[in-house]
């Protein structure tokens, strides 16, 4: 809950640890397949970015209990897209109560996530600078229809700077201050904070 009350975290390259899963990645291969799993530590604000050609299922075990973000490059109608996946809520009813809060935190911190991917896989971006013009699609996975959605964040170079395009799919209001005045939202924020 506190994360919503403070400005977005600033990306610091010194706090990013990159793990290239060498047995699962060819540094000079084509862009696809290329996947990322970004984890963070709430206490130190350190980030760990795993880069590979396949999604590391072992690292994702218990994804619905963590704040890890998964991303992958995909070709959509002959254009490269970065698909980012965030787990908002699911099989646990406690997470359903925190869905609104988790959605807003993931949205707020998305530029940091994208900067971590750009910095952590800098060799790929040096080799393929055109990727900065690729569209970013963010998938919020939730058992709640309200938060189970995809948002188009526009070109990566703009999305990293928080210049999000207004191409939303779904019905979430962008009027956050009014939403946070509702008793239900305040209860959910308090409940999520206590978890």
C-alpha positions in Angstrom: 0.0 0.0 0.0 2.9 2.3 0.8 4.2 2.0 -2.8 1.2 3.8 -4.1 1.7 6.8 -1.9 5.3 7.4 -2.9 6.7 8.3 -6.4 7.6 5.4 -8.7 11.0 3.9 -7.9 13.9 5.2 -9.9 15.8 2.6 -11.9 19.4 2.2 -10.6 21.6 -0.1 -12.8 23.8 -0.8 -9.7 20.9 -2.6 -8.1 20.3 -4.9 -11.1 21.8 -8.4 -11.2 21.6 -10.1 -14.6 21.6 -13.8 -14.8 22.2 -15.1 -18.4 21.1 -18.7 -18.4 24.0 -19.6 -20.7 22.7 -23.2 -21.3 19.4 -21.7 -22.5 20.5 -18.7 -24.5 22.6 -18.0 -27.6 23.8 -14.4 -27.3 24.0 -14.0 -31.0 20.8 -15.8 -32.0 17.8 -14.1 -33.5 15.6 -12.1 -31.2 13.0 -14.9 -30.8 13.0 -16.8 -28.6 14.0 -14.4 -25.8 12.4 -14.3 -22.4 12.9 -12.4 -19.1 11.9 -13.0 -15.5 12.4 -9.9 -13.3 12.3 -10.5 -9.5 12.8 -7.9 -6.8 13.6 -7.8 -3.1 11.3 -5.5 -1.1 13.9 -5.0 1.6 16.9 -4.0 -0.5 15.2 -2.9 -3.7 17.6 -5.1 -5.6 16.4 -6.5 -8.9 17.3 -9.8 -10.6 16.8 -10.3 -14.3 17.0 -13.8 -15.7 17.5 -13.9 -19.5 17.0 -17.0 -21.5 15.4 -18.5 -24.6 12.7 -20.3 -22.6 10.7 -19.4 -19.6 12.4 -20.9 -16.6 9.5 -22.8 -15.0 11.5 -23.5 -11.8 11.9 -19.8 -11.2 8.1 -19.3 -11.8 7.0 -21.9 -9.3 4.5 -20.1 -7.0 4.3 -17.1 -9.4 0.8 -16.3 -8.0 2.4 -15.6 -4.6 5.2 -13.3 -5.9 5.6 -10.0 -7.7 7.8 -11.4 -10.5 7.3 -10.0 -14.0 7.7 -12.2 -17.1 8.4 -10.8 -20.5 9.0 -12.3 -23.9 9.6 -11.1 -27.5 7.0 -12.1 -30.0 6.4 -11.4 -33.6 2.8 -10.0 -34.3 1.9 -9.4 -37.9 5.6 -9.2 -38.8 6.4 -6.6 -36.1 8.3 -7.4 -33.0 6.4 -6.9 -29.7 7.5 -7.2 -26.1 4.8 -9.0 -24.2 4.9 -8.4 -20.4 3.0 -10.6 -18.0 2.0 -9.5 -14.4 0.1 -11.7 -12.0 -2.6 -9.6 -10.3 -4.8 -12.2 -8.6 -5.8 -15.8 -8.9 -6.6 -18.9 -7.0 -6.1 -17.3 -3.6 -9.1 -15.3 -2.4 -6.8 -13.0 -0.4 -5.1 -12.0 -3.7 -8.5 -11.1 -5.1 -8.9 -8.6 -2.4 -5.6 -7.0 -3.3 -6.2 -7.1 -7.1 -6.8 -3.4 -7.4 -3.7 -2.5 -5.4 -1.5 -5.0 -7.3 -2.8 -3.7 -10.6 -1.9 -0.1 -9.7 1.5 -1.0 -8.4 2.4 -3.1 -11.5 1.2 -0.2 -13.7 3.1 2.4 -11.7 6.4 0.4 -11.7 6.2 -0.8 -15.4 8.7 1.9 -16.7 11.2 0.5 -14.1 10.6 -3.0 -15.3 11.1 -2.0 -18.9 14.3 -0.1 -18.1 15.6 -3.2 -16.3 15.0 -5.3 -19.4 16.7 -2.7 -21.6 19.7 -2.4 -19.3 20.0 -6.1 -18.5 19.9 -7.2 -22.1 21.9 -4.3 -23.5 23.8 -6.5 -25.9 20.6 -7.4 -27.6 19.5 -3.8 -27.9 23.0 -2.7 -29.2 22.7 -5.4 -31.9 19.0 -4.6 -32.6 18.3 -0.9 -31.8 15.1 -1.1 -33.8 13.6 -3.0 -30.8 13.2 0.4 -29.0 10.4 1.1 -31.5 8.7 -2.2 -30.7 5.2 -2.1 -29.2 4.9 -3.1 -25.5 1.8 -5.1 -24.5 1.2 -5.6 -20.8 -1.0 -8.5 -19.8 -2.5 -8.4 -16.3 -3.5 -11.9 -15.3 -6.4 -11.9 -12.8 -9.3 -14.1 -11.8 -11.3 -10.8 -11.6 -12.6 -9.8 -15.0 -12.0 -6.2 -14.2 -8.3 -6.7 -13.9 -7.8 -9.5 -16.4 -6.7 -7.3 -19.3 -4.2 -6.4 -21.9 -2.9 -2.8 -22.3 -0.9 -1.4 -25.2 1.9 0.8 -23.8 3.2 2.0 -27.2 6.8 1.9 -28.3 9.4 0.6 -25.8 11.4 3.8 -25.9 8.3 5.8 -24.7 7.0 3.2 -22.3 10.3 3.1 -20.5 9.9 6.8 -19.8 6.3 6.4 -18.6 4.9 7.9 -21.8 2.1 5.4 -22.0 -0.2 5.5 -25.0 -3.9 5.7 -24.3 -4.7 2.4 -26.0 -6.4 0.5 -23.1 -8.6 -2.6 -23.4 -10.9 -2.9 -20.4 -12.9 -0.7 -18.2 -10.6 0.6 -15.5 -11.0 4.3 -14.8 -7.8 6.3 -14.7 -9.3 8.6 -12.1 -7.3 7.1 -9.2 -7.9 9.7 -6.5 -11.6 9.2 -6.5 -11.3 5.4 -6.5 -9.0 5.6 -3.4 -11.7 7.5 -1.5 -14.1 4.6 -1.7 -14.3 2.5 1.5 -13.9 -0.7 -0.4 -10.6 0.4 -2.0 -9.3 1.7 1.3 -10.2 -1.6 3.0 -8.5 -3.6 0.2 -5.3 -1.4 0.5 -5.2 -1.9 4.2 -5.8 -5.7 3.9 -3.1 -6.0 1.2 -0.7 -4.0 3.4 -1.3 -6.4 6.3 -0.6 -9.4 4.1 
